[in-house]
Amino acid sequence: MDITMYLLTGFLSGMTGVFWLLIGFLLFNALTPKWNFEEVFKEKGISGGALVVSSFLLGLALIISKAVF
């Protein structure tokens, strides 16, 4: 197989993962309307909301990476 096919396959797999990660974040944002990100960041600092959001996105990214690859 040509190297361009490997690069194209890797790129498409990566974009698929990013797409599903974005969809998951938007779904998380829609399911938690009372949890205002800006309010949490202002009250508890950057670490208060970032810890919750980053742990969610990391878990979702691990699930998507196993599904895509």
Protein Blocks (a to p, Z undefined) as FASTA:
>chain_A
ZZklmmmmmmmmmmmmmmmmmmmmmmmmmmmmmlcfklmmmmnojmlmmmmmmmmmmmmm
mmmmmmmZZ
